Amino acid sequence: MKVRFKVWLEKDELSLLSMGKYYLLKEIEKTGSIKKAAENLGLPYKKAHLQLKLLEERLGYKILKRERGKGTVLTEEGKKLLELYGEILKKFQRLAEELEEKFFHSSQGF
């Protein structure tokens, strides 16, 4: 058996950042393009763009900026948000692994 989890950040009970948006932002960071990032993840560009616009509106600040010759890059705030979410994911992953070991792989578990 496996322990699974889903992690998302909320503000005022509104979803801000989920794993899907996290991977979209990581791909934008890698490719420098919303369009290319969306293509790589199998998302329509319009959906990706709207998700990012809504995220910025809910956060109250920009996480992306267009730079001449560089395409789309993360702002410092965007980088911090990505790093924070990544750290949270790592902690949940470690917890899931510990729970699996304790309950499913030890002599006391299933």
N, C-alpha and C positions, 0 to 999 in steps of 0.2 A: 504494500500500500504506500501511497504517497500523500504528503501533506501539501496542499495547494493554497494559494492566497491571491487576493486582488488588493491592490493598494491604490488609493486616489487621495488627492488633497482637496479639501473643501474650504470655502470661505462663505460665511453667512448661509450655510447649508446648500450652497451651489457648488457643483463639481468644477474644479479648476483643472487639475492635472491627473490624468490616468496613465496607465502603461502605454496606451495607444498614442497619446499626445507626446509622451516622453520619447518613444521611439521615433516619432515624426521629428521632434526637435533634434534628437541625436543625428538623424539622417540629414537634416538641414545643416547642422554643424559640419558634417562630413562633406556634403556635396556643394554647399553654398547656394542652394536653390530649393525653393518650396516646390516648384514643379517637378524637379528631378527626384526630390525626397518622396513626394507623393507617388510618383511612378514606381520607384523602387519598393514602396510598401503596398502597392496595388490599390491606392486610394485615388479617387477623382480629385483633380487639382482644386476644383471649386469647394469640395467638402473640406479638404485640408486647409485651404485659405480661410474659410468661414470658422472652422474650429480655432484656428490661431487668433483670428480677430476677436472672437468671443472670449477667449482666454485672456487676451490683453485687456479687454473691457472689464472683465471681472476682477482682474488683478489691479487695475488702475494705473498700469505703467506698461511701457513697451518692452518686449522681450526680443524683438527682431528689428533689424534696420537694414536698409539697402545701401550698399556701398559701391560706388562707381568702380567697375573693374573687378570687384570681388563678389558681386551678387548679394545674397542675403546672408547676414551674419547675426549671431546672437549678441544682444547687448550684455553689459556686465550683469545686469539684473537677470537676464535670461540664462546666462552661464551659472549664476548662483542658484537659480531655481532648479536647473538641470542637475547640478551637483548635489543639492539637498535631496531631491527625489531619488537620485542614484544611491545615496547613502542610506536612505530609508529602505529602498529595495534590498540592499545588501543585508541590512539588519533583519528584515523579514525572512530573507533566504536562509540566513544562519539559524534563525529561530525554527523555521520549517525543518531544516536538517536535524537540529537537536531533537525536535519532537518526533520525527521519523525514527531516529536512533533509539530514543527512549521507549516509544510505544510499539514500534513495529520490527526493530532489528535486535532488541536486547532479549535476554532470556525471560524477562518479565512481560514482554509484549506478545502480540499475536504470532 
